[in-house]
Structures are given as structure tokens and as C-alpha cells.
Amino acid sequence: MKNILKIAFFTTVILSMKLYAELSYPYIANDVRADLIKTQYETIRLGDSELTVLDKLPNPDETRDLYEPKIYKPKITGKTYFYIIQRMVESGSVNEQNEKLVRVTFNLDGRVTRVDHWG
């Protein structure tokens, strides 16, 4: 039963992530989402599980695999969730994007290894 609940939860999360994957630019999160990101990221601790993070901050705007710092055939070492508060253009220089966001990084065991914010 516990596994069925986990599968249902992850399916819901994955489907929800696809809904947020289509951002239009310039992107500015609505006030409710921006406040949620700003207040809840501070409660995330190193070692927290992915489920704990998704309880506090559901629906990351972007997810990316995390690779070891190696040029030739790098291995995946985890993943990263991005919660975007503001991004003015989809791609470009740091100044052009003018981002405000929170980044949560996980290892392969699904545990938080880093929480960053800027903007």
C-alpha cells in the first residue's frame, strides 16, 4: 500500500511538472507562488528527502540532471530542481536573464545536498 501511494504521488508530481515546464518570457511568478518559494526554501535542510522538499515546494519549474564535473562521458550524480521567481528571457547572459530563483540539488539517493538562491 505504501508503494502504491508513492507511485501515485510521483505520478502526480511528474504530471504537474510538465504543466509548469512551459514558461513564457518574460516570466514573473505570481505573488502567491513567489511568497511560497521565498518562505519555504529556508526550511529545506541538507539531507532532506525529495518527498520532503516536494511537500514544502511542489511543482518545480525546471528539473535537470546533475553531472560530475568531467568533460568526457560524465556520470549523473543527482538532479536539480529550479523554482523560478523571475526570468526575463529564456536564454542569454546573466544580465539578460535577470533571474531570481531557488535551486535545490539532490544526490542519487534523493537527498538534498545543496540549496541555493539568487536574485
N, C-alpha and C positions, 0 to 999 in steps of 0.2 A: 504494500500500500504506500509506503514511504517513497519508493522508487517511482511509482505512478504519479505521485504528487510532484516530485522533482521534474519528471519528464514534462508534465503539464505546465509547470512553472517556466521551464526553459523554453518550451514551445511558444508560450505567450510572450516571453521576453524577446525571442528572436523575431517573431512577427511584429512586435511593437518597434523593434529597432529598424526594421525595414520601412515602417511608416515615417520614421524620423530621418531616414537616410537621404531624403530628397529635400535639401535646403535650398532656398532661393536667396540670391545675394543682391544687395547687402542683407545679411541675416542679423537680426537682433531678437533675442529670446523675449517672450512676453514677461511681464513683471512677476507673475506667479512662478514661472519656471526659473527665471533669473534669481529670485529670492531663495527658492529651494536649493539651487546649486550653491549659492553663496553661503547659506547657513549649514547645509548638510555635509559639504566636503570636509569641514573642520572636525566632524565627528568620526570620520573614517580613520582607522588606525592601521599601522603596519601589522600584517598577519591576519587582518580581517578576511573572511571568505568572500568569494564573488557574490554569493547569495546575500550576505550582509550588506554589501555595497549596493546591490540592486534594490534591496529594501529601502535604503536611505536615498539613493539616487537612481530611480528607474529610468529606462529608455535613454541610453547614451546616444548622442548624436552621431558619433562615429566609433567604429571599433577597428583596430588594426593589429595584425600580428606583430610581435616584438622579436627582433632577431639579434643574435650575438654580434658584437662589433667586429666583423670579419668580412673581407671583400669577396672571397671565393667560397661559394656554397655555404653561406651562413645557416646555422640551425635556428629554428624557432625556439625562443626561450620563455615565451609568455605571450600576453596580449595587453593591449591598452584601450581603455575607454576614454573618449573625449566628450565632455559636456560643454557645449559652446554657448556662451552668453552673447558674444558679438563677433562677427567676422564680416568685414566689408566686401571682400572679393574672394572667390573660390580658391584662386592660387595667385601667387605673386610674392613679393618681398615681405618681410616682417612689417615694414611701414605701410605697404599697400593693404595687407590683410587687416592690420589694426585689430588683432584678436584679443578677446577676453574669454578665458576658458579654464576648465579644470581637467587635468589628465590623471587618471588612476591606472597604475600599472600592476599587472598580476604575473606571478610565475606560472609554471606549467601545472602546479598543484592548485591553482585558482586562489592563491593568497596574495594580498596586497603587498607589494614591495616598494611602492613609491606613490606619493600623492603630490602633484604639482599644480600650481595655479599662476596665472599671469593676466595682467590687464586690469 
